[in-house]
Amino acid sequence: TVHDIAYLRLPNLLNTSRKVYKKNILQISIRKAKIIIADSYATKEDIIEYFGIREEKIRVIHLGVESRFRPINNVEDFRLKNNLPSKMILNVGTLEPRKNVVSLIKAFRKLREMGFEDVKLVIAGNKGWLYQEIFKEVGQSGLKQEILFLGVVRDKDLPLLYNCADIFVYPSLYEGFGLPPLEAMACGVPVITSNTSSLPEVIGDAGIMVDPTDINSLCESMYILLKDKELWNRMRNMGLERSKLFSWDNTAEKILKVYDEVLSVHKYQ
């Protein structure tokens, strides 16, 4: 199974050890595999482009979203316990260049300048490679009190965290699939994400997609979604419906079929 090939798509945004490991392991695995499972059609195209693998050797099987990610009515106790703001923009992911958090912070600063001074930015995720650049941007923005870093959030608390958010923003530069936006939609939180890699096929028309390198577009999308309650409700409902298309039961069933296919071929060779 290939989740992504970020080390080839964005080589400058991964550290050397990760690139070397992925290059050695992935190339050997792909060459030896009877069938390759890709998390998305975008990843499938990447495999074909970078490794020259025949299309018929690749099966696309989307990931799923767990049933615990759902709308939760009463999250105020969790909000108070974790000192979360009453109005918040949420981002979940590893603090590394590929997740493009610096652009989100720049867009958030513009949003505040446009009058949304009651909204705070909440970022959850482990520190990754070059995470210092993110904190440097926060310092330069003058918004240390308006941006909250939670660090790693326990799995059992993630649905509660999503449900505390007004909107979820995920301007990643590259994803092999992109679970956080799907989890947010399943919790009934409107999503703004990138129009790159696998994200359009996961989000469909149930979220707002922007060029992740365009700070103004990112800011404008947040402004519109926070301002327009009718649009917010529509995106929420569309996201809830869209998320129902992705279940782990369906994923597991398709993976088992691929395993059966490989075993049956091997049996008669």
ABEGO torsion letter per residue (X at the ends): XBABBAAAABAAABBAAAAAAAAAAAAAAAAABABBBBABAAAAAAAAAAAGBBAAABBBBBBBBBAABBBBABAAAAAAAAGBBABBBBBBEBBBAAAGAAAAAAAAAAAAAAGBAABBBBBBEBBBBGAAAAAAAAAAAGAAAABBBAEBBBAAAAAAAAAABABBBBABABBAAGAAAAAAAAAGBBBBBBABEAAAAAAEAABBBBBAABAAAAAAAAAAAAABAAAAAAAAAAAAAAAAABBAAAAAAAAAAAAAAAAAAAAAX
